[in-house]
Each structure stands twice: as C-alpha cells, then as structure tokens.
C-alpha cells in the first residue's frame, strides 16, 4: 500500500465521520427540542 492511498482513504473516512457526527448532533438537538415542548404542553 502506498502512502498516497492510505491518506486518500483516511480523508474519505474522516469526511464521512464528520457528516455522521453532524447528523447525530442535529438529531440530538431535535430530540431535546421535542422533549422540552412536550414538557411545556
């Protein structure tokens, strides 16, 4: 395996992880908001 291939694979993995973590953050925020609205109702 060449170093270029490894760095290319790593950039793909880190890019996918940033997308997943962003989606999890949005989901957690939406869940918190829904719970707070339900507690107000």
mmCIF entry with sequence, helices, sheets and N, C-alpha, C, O atoms, coordinates in Angstrom:
data_MODEL
# 
_entry.id   MODEL 
# 
_entity.id                         1 
_entity.type                       polymer 
_entity.pdbx_number_of_molecules   1 
# 
_entity_poly.entity_id                      1 
_entity_poly.type                           'polypeptide(L)' 
_entity_poly.nstd_linkage                   no 
_entity_poly.nstd_monomer                   no 
_entity_poly.pdbx_seq_one_letter_code       
;(UNK)(UNK)(UNK)(UNK)(UNK)(UNK)(UNK)(UNK)(UNK)(UNK)(UNK)(UNK)(UNK)(UNK)(UNK)(UNK)
(UNK)(UNK)(UNK)(UNK)(UNK)(UNK)(UNK)(UNK)(UNK)(UNK)(UNK)(UNK)(UNK)(UNK)(UNK)(UNK)
(UNK)(UNK)(UNK)(UNK)(UNK)(UNK)(UNK)(UNK)(UNK)
;
_entity_poly.pdbx_seq_one_letter_code_can   XXXXXXXXXXXXXXXXXXXXXXXXXXXXXXXXXXXXXXXXX 
_entity_poly.pdbx_strand_id                 A 
# 
loop_
_entity_poly_seq.entity_id 
_entity_poly_seq.num 
_entity_poly_seq.mon_id 
_entity_poly_seq.hetero 
1 1  UNK n 
1 2  UNK n 
1 3  UNK n 
1 4  UNK n 
1 5  UNK n 
1 6  UNK n 
1 7  UNK n 
1 8  UNK n 
1 9  UNK n 
1 10 UNK n 
1 11 UNK n 
1 12 UNK n 
1 13 UNK n 
1 14 UNK n 
1 15 UNK n 
1 16 UNK n 
1 17 UNK n 
1 18 UNK n 
1 19 UNK n 
1 20 UNK n 
1 21 UNK n 
1 22 UNK n 
1 23 UNK n 
1 24 UNK n 
1 25 UNK n 
1 26 UNK n 
1 27 UNK n 
1 28 UNK n 
1 29 UNK n 
1 30 UNK n 
1 31 UNK n 
1 32 UNK n 
1 33 UNK n 
1 34 UNK n 
1 35 UNK n 
1 36 UNK n 
1 37 UNK n 
1 38 UNK n 
1 39 UNK n 
1 40 UNK n 
1 41 UNK n 
# 
_struct_asym.id          A 
_struct_asym.entity_id   1 
# 
_struct_conf.conf_type_id            HELX_P 
_struct_conf.id                      HELX_P1 
_struct_conf.pdbx_PDB_helix_id       AA1 
_struct_conf.beg_label_comp_id       UNK 
_struct_conf.beg_label_asym_id       A 
_struct_conf.beg_label_seq_id        3 
_struct_conf.pdbx_beg_PDB_ins_code   ? 
_struct_conf.end_label_comp_id       UNK 
_struct_conf.end_label_asym_id       A 
_struct_conf.end_label_seq_id        40 
_struct_conf.pdbx_end_PDB_ins_code   ? 
_struct_conf.beg_auth_comp_id        UNK 
_struct_conf.beg_auth_asym_id        A 
_struct_conf.beg_auth_seq_id         3 
_struct_conf.end_auth_comp_id        UNK 
_struct_conf.end_auth_asym_id        A 
_struct_conf.end_auth_seq_id         40 
_struct_conf.pdbx_PDB_helix_class    1 
_struct_conf.details                 ? 
_struct_conf.pdbx_PDB_helix_length   38 
# 
_struct_conf_type.id          HELX_P 
_struct_conf_type.criteria    ? 
_struct_conf_type.reference   ? 
# 
loop_
_atom_site.group_PDB 
_atom_site.id 
_atom_site.type_symbol 
_atom_site.label_atom_id 
_atom_site.label_alt_id 
_atom_site.label_comp_id 
_atom_site.label_asym_id 
_atom_site.label_entity_id 
_atom_site.label_seq_id 
_atom_site.pdbx_PDB_ins_code 
_atom_site.Cartn_x 
_atom_site.Cartn_y 
_atom_site.Cartn_z 
_atom_site.occupancy 
_atom_site.B_iso_or_equiv 
_atom_site.pdbx_formal_charge 
_atom_site.auth_seq_id 
_atom_site.auth_comp_id 
_atom_site.auth_asym_id 
_atom_site.auth_atom_id 
_atom_site.pdbx_PDB_model_num 
ATOM 1   N N  . UNK A 1 1  ? 0.854   -1.211 0.000  1.00 0.00 ? 1  UNK A N  1 
ATOM 2   C CA . UNK A 1 1  ? 0.000   0.000  0.000  1.00 0.00 ? 1  UNK A CA 1 
ATOM 3   C C  . UNK A 1 1  ? 0.882   1.251  0.000  1.00 0.00 ? 1  UNK A C  1 
ATOM 4   O O  . UNK A 1 1  ? 1.856   1.349  0.746  1.00 0.00 ? 1  UNK A O  1 
ATOM 5   N N  . UNK A 1 2  ? 0.520   2.174  -0.836 1.00 0.00 ? 2  UNK A N  1 
ATOM 6   C CA . UNK A 1 2  ? 1.284   3.409  -0.886 1.00 0.00 ? 2  UNK A CA 1 
ATOM 7   C C  . UNK A 1 2  ? 0.725   4.416  0.107  1.00 0.00 ? 2  UNK A C  1 
ATOM 8   O O  . UNK A 1 2  ? -0.428  4.325  0.528  1.00 0.00 ? 2  UNK A O  1 
ATOM 9   N N  . UNK A 1 3  ? 1.554   5.365  0.465  1.00 0.00 ? 3  UNK A N  1 
ATOM 10  C CA . UNK A 1 3  ? 1.144   6.375  1.436  1.00 0.00 ? 3  UNK A CA 1 
ATOM 11  C C  . UNK A 1 3  ? 0.028   7.251  0.872  1.00 0.00 ? 3  UNK A C  1 
ATOM 12  O O  . UNK A 1 3  ? -0.850  7.698  1.609  1.00 0.00 ? 3  UNK A O  1 
ATOM 13  N N  . UNK A 1 4  ? 0.068   7.494  -0.433 1.00 0.00 ? 4  UNK A N  1 
ATOM 14  C CA . UNK A 1 4  ? -0.999  8.300  -1.038 1.00 0.00 ? 4  UNK A CA 1 
ATOM 15  C C  . UNK A 1 4  ? -2.358  7.617  -0.910 1.00 0.00 ? 4  UNK A C  1 
ATOM 16  O O  . UNK A 1 4  ? -3.370  8.272  -0.661 1.00 0.00 ? 4  UNK A O  1 
ATOM 17  N N  . UNK A 1 5  ? -2.371  6.287  -1.084 1.00 0.00 ? 5  UNK A N  1 
ATOM 18  C CA . UNK A 1 5  ? -3.627  5.538  -0.979 1.00 0.00 ? 5  UNK A CA 1 
ATOM 19  C C  . UNK A 1 5  ? -4.162  5.615  0.439  1.00 0.00 ? 5  UNK A C  1 
ATOM 20  O O  . UNK A 1 5  ? -5.358  5.816  0.647  1.00 0.00 ? 5  UNK A O  1 
ATOM 21  N N  . UNK A 1 6  ? -3.273  5.456  1.419  1.00 0.00 ? 6  UNK A N  1 
ATOM 22  C CA . UNK A 1 6  ? -3.696  5.495  2.819  1.00 0.00 ? 6  UNK A CA 1 
ATOM 23  C C  . UNK A 1 6  ? -4.252  6.867  3.170  1.00 0.00 ? 6  UNK A C  1 
ATOM 24  O O  . UNK A 1 6  ? -5.290  6.959  3.826  1.00 0.00 ? 6  UNK A O  1 
ATOM 25  N N  . UNK A 1 7  ? -3.588  7.926  2.751  1.00 0.00 ? 7  UNK A N  1 
ATOM 26  C CA . UNK A 1 7  ? -4.065  9.267  3.071  1.00 0.00 ? 7  UNK A CA 1 
ATOM 27  C C  . UNK A 1 7  ? -5.379  9.561  2.348  1.00 0.00 ? 7  UNK A C  1 
ATOM 28  O O  . UNK A 1 7  ? -6.236  10.269 2.876  1.00 0.00 ? 7  UNK A O  1 
ATOM 29  N N  . UNK A 1 8  ? -5.533  9.020  1.146  1.00 0.00 ? 8  UNK A N  1 
ATOM 30  C CA . UNK A 1 8  ? -6.794  9.192  0.423  1.00 0.00 ? 8  UNK A CA 1 
ATOM 31  C C  . UNK A 1 8  ? -7.941  8.491  1.129  1.00 0.00 ? 8  UNK A C  1 
ATOM 32  O O  . UNK A 1 8  ? -9.029  9.049  1.269  1.00 0.00 ? 8  UNK A O  1 
ATOM 33  N N  . UNK A 1 9  ? -7.692  7.256  1.575  1.00 0.00 ? 9  UNK A N  1 
ATOM 34  C CA . UNK A 1 9  ? -8.718  6.523  2.312  1.00 0.00 ? 9  UNK A CA 1 
ATOM 35  C C  . UNK A 1 9  ? -9.068  7.250  3.609  1.00 0.00 ? 9  UNK A C  1 
ATOM 36  O O  . UNK A 1 9  ? -10.238 7.315  3.987  1.00 0.00 ? 9  UNK A O  1 
ATOM 37  N N  . UNK A 1 10 ? -8.069  7.791  4.287  1.00 0.00 ? 10 UNK A N  1 
ATOM 38  C CA . UNK A 1 10 ? -8.300  8.463  5.558  1.00 0.00 ? 10 UNK A CA 1 
ATOM 39  C C  . UNK A 1 10 ? -9.146  9.716  5.361  1.00 0.00 ? 10 UNK A C  1 
ATOM 40  O O  . UNK A 1 10 ? -10.004 10.017 6.192  1.00 0.00 ? 10 UNK A O  1 
ATOM 41  N N  . UNK A 1 11 ? -8.916  10.451 4.272  1.00 0.00 ? 11 UNK A N  1 
ATOM 42  C CA . UNK A 1 11 ? -9.710  11.653 4.025  1.00 0.00 ? 11 UNK A CA 1 
ATOM 43  C C  . UNK A 1 11 ? -11.161 11.287 3.753  1.00 0.00 ? 11 UNK A C  1 
ATOM 44  O O  . UNK A 1 11 ? -12.067 12.021 4.148  1.00 0.00 ? 11 UNK A O  1 
ATOM 45  N N  . UNK A 1 12 ? -11.394 10.159 3.081  1.00 0.00 ? 12 UNK A N  1 
ATOM 46  C CA . UNK A 1 12 ? -12.766 9.706  2.841  1.00 0.00 ? 12 UNK A CA 1 
ATOM 47  C C  . UNK A 1 12 ? -13.437 9.333  4.153  1.00 0.00 ? 12 UNK A C  1 
ATOM 48  O O  . UNK A 1 12 ? -14.580 9.719  4.396  1.00 0.00 ? 12 UNK A O  1 
ATOM 49  N N  . UNK A 1 13 ? -12.741 8.588  4.999  1.00 0.00 ? 13 UNK A N  1 
ATOM 50  C CA . UNK A 1 13 ? -13.308 8.141  6.266  1.00 0.00 ? 13 UNK A CA 1 
ATOM 51  C C  . UNK A 1 13 ? -13.603 9.335  7.176  1.00 0.00 ? 13 UNK A C  1 
ATOM 52  O O  . UNK A 1 13 ? -14.668 9.406  7.790  1.00 0.00 ? 13 UNK A O  1 
ATOM 53  N N  . UNK A 1 14 ? -12.657 10.270 7.260  1.00 0.00 ? 14 UNK A N  1 
ATOM 54  C CA . UNK A 1 14 ? -12.858 11.420 8.137  1.00 0.00 ? 14 UNK A CA 1 
ATOM 55  C C  . UNK A 1 14 ? -13.979 12.312 7.603  1.00 0.00 ? 14 UNK A C  1 
ATOM 56  O O  . UNK A 1 14 ? -14.713 12.917 8.385  1.00 0.00 ? 14 UNK A O  1 
ATOM 57  N N  . UNK A 1 15 ? -14.114 12.397 6.290  1.00 0.00 ? 15 UNK A N  1 
ATOM 58  C CA . UNK A 1 15 ? -15.206 13.174 5.723  1.00 0.00 ? 15 UNK A CA 1 
ATOM 59  C C  . UNK A 1 15 ? -16.560 12.548 6.029  1.00 0.00 ? 15 UNK A C  1 
ATOM 60  O O  . UNK A 1 15 ? -17.511 13.250 6.369  1.00 0.00 ? 15 UNK A O  1 
ATOM 61  N N  . UNK A 1 16 ? -16.646 11.215 5.906  1.00 0.00 ? 16 UNK A N  1 
ATOM 62  C CA . UNK A 1 16 ? -17.905 10.538 6.242  1.00 0.00 ? 16 UNK A CA 1 
ATOM 63  C C  . UNK A 1 16 ? -18.212 10.680 7.723  1.00 0.00 ? 16 UNK A C  1 
ATOM 64  O O  . UNK A 1 16 ? -19.373 10.845 8.098  1.00 0.00 ? 16 UNK A O  1 
ATOM 65  N N  . UNK A 1 17 ? -17.191 10.619 8.570  1.00 0.00 ? 17 UNK A N  1 
ATOM 66  C CA . UNK A 1 17 ? -17.423 10.726 10.011 1.00 0.00 ? 17 UNK A CA 1 
ATOM 67  C C  . UNK A 1 17 ? -17.942 12.109 10.376 1.00 0.00 ? 17 UNK A C  1 
ATOM 68  O O  . UNK A 1 17 ? -18.791 12.233 11.259 1.00 0.00 ? 17 UNK A O  1 
ATOM 69  N N  . UNK A 1 18 ? -17.443 13.161 9.706  1.00 0.00 ? 18 UNK A N  1 
ATOM 70  C CA . UNK A 1 18 ? -17.932 14.499 10.002 1.00 0.00 ? 18 UNK A CA 1 
ATOM 71  C C  . UNK A 1 18 ? -19.397 14.641 9.619  1.00 0.00 ? 18 UNK A C  1 
ATOM 72  O O  . UNK A 1 18 ? -20.155 15.329 10.303 1.00 0.00 ? 18 UNK A O  1 
ATOM 73  N N  . UNK A 1 19 ? -19.800 13.996 8.530  1.00 0.00 ? 19 UNK A N  1 
ATOM 74  C CA . UNK A 1 19 ? -21.212 14.024 8.128  1.00 0.00 ? 19 UNK A CA 1 
ATOM 75  C C  . UNK A 1 19 ? -22.070 13.289 9.148  1.00 0.00 ? 19 UNK A C  1 
ATOM 76  O O  . UNK A 1 19 ? -23.134 13.776 9.531  1.00 0.00 ? 19 UNK A O  1 
ATOM 77  N N  . UNK A 1 20 ? -21.615 12.122 9.590  1.00 0.00 ? 20 UNK A N  1 
ATOM 78  C CA . UNK A 1 20 ? -22.379 11.336 10.555 1.00 0.00 ? 20 UNK A CA 1 
ATOM 79  C C  . UNK A 1 20 ? -22.500 12.069 11.883 1.00 0.00 ? 20 UNK A C  1 
ATOM 80  O O  . UNK A 1 20 ? -23.578 12.096 12.477 1.00 0.00 ? 20 UNK A O  1 
ATOM 81  N N  . UNK A 1 21 ? -21.416 12.661 12.355 1.00 0.00 ? 21 UNK A N  1 
ATOM 82  C CA . UNK A 1 21 ? -21.458 13.365 13.635 1.00 0.00 ? 21 UNK A CA 1 
ATOM 83  C C  . UNK A 1 21 ? -22.363 14.589 13.541 1.00 0.00 ? 21 UNK A C  1 
ATOM 84  O O  . UNK A 1 21 ? -23.039 14.931 14.511 1.00 0.00 ? 21 UNK A O  1 
ATOM 85  N N  . UNK A 1 22 ? -22.385 15.260 12.372 1.00 0.00 ? 22 UNK A N  1 
ATOM 86  C CA . UNK A 1 22 ? -23.273 16.396 12.192 1.00 0.00 ? 22 UNK A CA 1 
ATOM 87  C C  . UNK A 1 22 ? -24.736 15.957 12.230 1.00 0.00 ? 22 UNK A C  1 
ATOM 88  O O  . UNK A 1 22 ? -25.572 16.632 12.830 1.00 0.00 ? 22 UNK A O  1 
ATOM 89  N N  . UNK A 1 23 ? -25.045 14.830 11.591 1.00 0.00 ? 23 UNK A N  1 
ATOM 90  C CA . UNK A 1 23 ? -26.414 14.322 11.610 1.00 0.00 ? 23 UNK A CA 1 
ATOM 91  C C  . UNK A 1 23 ? -26.827 13.922 13.023 1.00 0.00 ? 23 UNK A C  1 
ATOM 92  O O  . UNK A 1 23 ? -27.963 14.165 13.431 1.00 0.00 ? 23 UNK A O  1 
ATOM 93  N N  . UNK A 1 24 ? -25.908 13.307 13.772 1.00 0.00 ? 24 UNK A N  1 
ATOM 94  C CA . UNK A 1 24 ? -26.214 12.933 15.150 1.00 0.00 ? 24 UNK A CA 1 
ATOM 95  C C  . UNK A 1 24 ? -26.467 14.169 16.000 1.00 0.00 ? 24 UNK A C  1 
ATOM 96  O O  . UNK A 1 24 ? -27.353 14.163 16.855 1.00 0.00 ? 24 UNK A O  1 
ATOM 97  N N  . UNK A 1 25 ? -25.699 15.229 15.774 1.00 0.00 ? 25 UNK A N  1 
ATOM 98  C CA . UNK A 1 25 ? -25.870 16.463 16.520 1.00 0.00 ? 25 UNK A CA 1 
ATOM 99  C C  . UNK A 1 25 ? -27.240 17.077 16.232 1.00 0.00 ? 25 UNK A C  1 
ATOM 100 O O  . UNK A 1 25 ? -27.928 17.525 17.150 1.00 0.00 ? 25 UNK A O  1 
ATOM 101 N N  . UNK A 1 26 ? -27.633 17.098 14.965 1.00 0.00 ? 26 UNK A N  1 
ATOM 102 C CA . UNK A 1 26 ? -28.949 17.623 14.595 1.00 0.00 ? 26 UNK A CA 1 
ATOM 103 C C  . UNK A 1 26 ? -30.062 16.773 15.206 1.00 0.00 ? 26 UNK A C  1 
ATOM 104 O O  . UNK A 1 26 ? -31.063 17.307 15.685 1.00 0.00 ? 26 UNK A O  1 
ATOM 105 N N  . UNK A 1 27 ? -29.889 15.449 15.188 1.00 0.00 ? 27 UNK A N  1 
ATOM 106 C CA . UNK A 1 27 ? -30.901 14.553 15.742 1.00 0.00 ? 27 UNK A CA 1 
ATOM 107 C C  . UNK A 1 27 ? -31.039 14.750 17.249 1.00 0.00 ? 27 UNK A C  1 
ATOM 108 O O  . UNK A 1 27 ? -32.151 14.769 17.776 1.00 0.00 ? 27 UNK A O  1 
ATOM 109 N N  . UNK A 1 28 ? -29.920 14.896 17.934 1.00 0.00 ? 28 UNK A N  1 
ATOM 110 C CA . UNK A 1 28 ? -29.961 15.106 19.379 1.00 0.00 ? 28 UNK A CA 1 
ATOM 111 C C  . UNK A 1 28 ? -30.636 16.441 19.701 1.00 0.00 ? 28 UNK A C  1 
ATOM 112 O O  . UNK A 1 28 ? -31.403 16.530 20.659 1.00 0.00 ? 28 UNK A O  1 
ATOM 113 N N  . UNK A 1 29 ? -30.359 17.464 18.918 1.00 0.00 ? 29 UNK A N  1 
ATOM 114 C CA . UNK A 1 29 ? -30.972 18.767 19.144 1.00 0.00 ? 29 UNK A CA 1 
ATOM 115 C C  . UNK A 1 29 ? -32.476 18.704 18.911 1.00 0.00 ? 29 UNK A C  1 
ATOM 116 O O  . UNK A 1 29 ? -33.249 19.273 19.681 1.00 0.00 ? 29 UNK A O  1 
ATOM 117 N N  . UNK A 1 30 ? -32.895 18.012 17.848 1.00 0.00 ? 30 UNK A N  1 
ATOM 118 C CA . UNK A 1 30 ? -34.322 17.888 17.561 1.00 0.00 ? 30 UNK A CA 1 
ATOM 119 C C  . UNK A 1 30 ? -35.027 17.101 18.662 1.00 0.00 ? 30 UNK A C  1 
ATOM 120 O O  . UNK A 1 30 ? -36.149 17.430 19.044 1.00 0.00 ? 30 UNK A O  1 
ATOM 121 N N  . UNK A 1 31 ? -34.375 16.072 19.165 1.00 0.00 ? 31 UNK A N  1 
ATOM 122 C CA . UNK A 1 31 ? -34.970 15.272 20.239 1.00 0.00 ? 31 UNK A CA 1 
ATOM 123 C C  . UNK A 1 31 ? -35.128 16.093 21.511 1.00 0.00 ? 31 UNK A C  1 
ATOM 124 O O  . UNK A 1 31 ? -36.169 16.040 22.166 1.00 0.00 ? 31 UNK A O  1 
ATOM 125 N N  . UNK A 1 32 ? -34.089 16.855 21.860 1.00 0.00 ? 32 UNK A N  1 
ATOM 126 C CA . UNK A 1 32 ? -34.161 17.720 23.036 1.00 0.00 ? 32 UNK A CA 1 
ATOM 127 C C  . UNK A 1 32 ? -35.275 18.747 22.903 1.00 0.00 ? 32 UNK A C  1 
ATOM 128 O O  . UNK A 1 32 ? -36.008 19.005 23.858 1.00 0.00 ? 32 UNK A O  1 
ATOM 129 N N  . UNK A 1 33 ? -35.400 19.334 21.715 1.00 0.00 ? 33 UNK A N  1 
ATOM 130 C CA . UNK A 1 33 ? -36.435 20.339 21.486 1.00 0.00 ? 33 UNK A CA 1 
ATOM 131 C C  . UNK A 1 33 ? -37.828 19.730 21.621 1.00 0.00 ? 33 UNK A C  1 
ATOM 132 O O  . UNK A 1 33 ? -38.719 20.333 22.219 1.00 0.00 ? 33 UNK A O  1 
ATOM 133 N N  . UNK A 1 34 ? -38.012 18.540 21.067 1.00 0.00 ? 34 UNK A N  1 
ATOM 134 C CA . UNK A 1 34 ? -39.309 17.872 21.148 1.00 0.00 ? 34 UNK A CA 1 
ATOM 135 C C  . UNK A 1 34 ? -39.650 17.544 22.601 1.00 0.00 ? 34 UNK A C  1 
ATOM 136 O O  . UNK A 1 34 ? -40.798 17.701 23.016 1.00 0.00 ? 34 UNK A O  1 
ATOM 137 N N  . UNK A 1 35 ? -38.670 17.094 23.372 1.00 0.00 ? 35 UNK A N  1 
ATOM 138 C CA . UNK A 1 35 ? -38.918 16.752 24.778 1.00 0.00 ? 35 UNK A CA 1 
ATOM 139 C C  . UNK A 1 35 ? -39.283 18.012 25.568 1.00 0.00 ? 35 UNK A C  1 
ATOM 140 O O  . UNK A 1 35 ? -40.179 17.980 26.411 1.00 0.00 ? 35 UNK A O  1 
ATOM 141 N N  . UNK A 1 36 ? -38.599 19.107 25.297 1.00 0.00 ? 36 UNK A N  1 
ATOM 142 C CA . UNK A 1 36 ? -38.895 20.334 26.042 1.00 0.00 ? 36 UNK A CA 1 
ATOM 143 C C  . UNK A 1 36 ? -40.281 20.860 25.674 1.00 0.00 ? 36 UNK A C  1 
ATOM 144 O O  . UNK A 1 36 ? -40.985 21.389 26.534 1.00 0.00 ? 36 UNK A O  1 
ATOM 145 N N  . UNK A 1 37 ? -40.681 20.722 24.413 1.00 0.00 ? 37 UNK A N  1 
ATOM 146 C CA . UNK A 1 37 ? -42.031 21.141 24.026 1.00 0.00 ? 37 UNK A CA 1 
ATOM 147 C C  . UNK A 1 37 ? -43.084 20.268 24.694 1.00 0.00 ? 37 UNK A C  1 
ATOM 148 O O  . UNK A 1 37 ? -44.124 20.774 25.116 1.00 0.00 ? 37 UNK A O  1 
ATOM 149 N N  . UNK A 1 38 ? -42.836 18.971 24.798 1.00 0.00 ? 38 UNK A N  1 
ATOM 150 C CA . UNK A 1 38 ? -43.800 18.068 25.421 1.00 0.00 ? 38 UNK A CA 1 
ATOM 151 C C  . UNK A 1 38 ? -43.933 18.369 26.911 1.00 0.00 ? 38 UNK A C  1 
ATOM 152 O O  . UNK A 1 38 ? -45.026 18.267 27.469 1.00 0.00 ? 38 UNK A O  1 
ATOM 153 N N  . UNK A 1 39 ? -42.839 18.737 27.552 1.00 0.00 ? 39 UNK A N  1 
ATOM 154 C CA . UNK A 1 39 ? -42.905 19.036 28.980 1.00 0.00 ? 39 UNK A CA 1 
ATOM 155 C C  . UNK A 1 39 ? -43.641 20.347 29.224 1.00 0.00 ? 39 UNK A C  1 
ATOM 156 O O  . UNK A 1 39 ? -44.222 20.544 30.291 1.00 0.00 ? 39 UNK A O  1 
ATOM 157 N N  . UNK A 1 40 ? -43.621 21.247 28.239 1.00 0.00 ? 40 UNK A N  1 
ATOM 158 C CA . UNK A 1 40 ? -44.356 22.509 28.382 1.00 0.00 ? 40 UNK A CA 1 
ATOM 159 C C  . UNK A 1 40 ? -45.855 22.295 28.178 1.00 0.00 ? 40 UNK A C  1 
ATOM 160 O O  . UNK A 1 40 ? -46.672 22.992 28.779 1.00 0.00 ? 40 UNK A O  1 
ATOM 161 N N  . UNK A 1 41 ? -46.213 21.328 27.331 1.00 0.00 ? 41 UNK A N  1 
ATOM 162 C CA . UNK A 1 41 ? -47.622 21.129 26.993 1.00 0.00 ? 41 UNK A CA 1 
ATOM 163 C C  . UNK A 1 41 ? -48.419 20.567 28.175 1.00 0.00 ? 41 UNK A C  1 
ATOM 164 O O  . UNK A 1 41 ? -49.623 20.341 28.057 1.00 0.00 ? 41 UNK A O  1 
# 
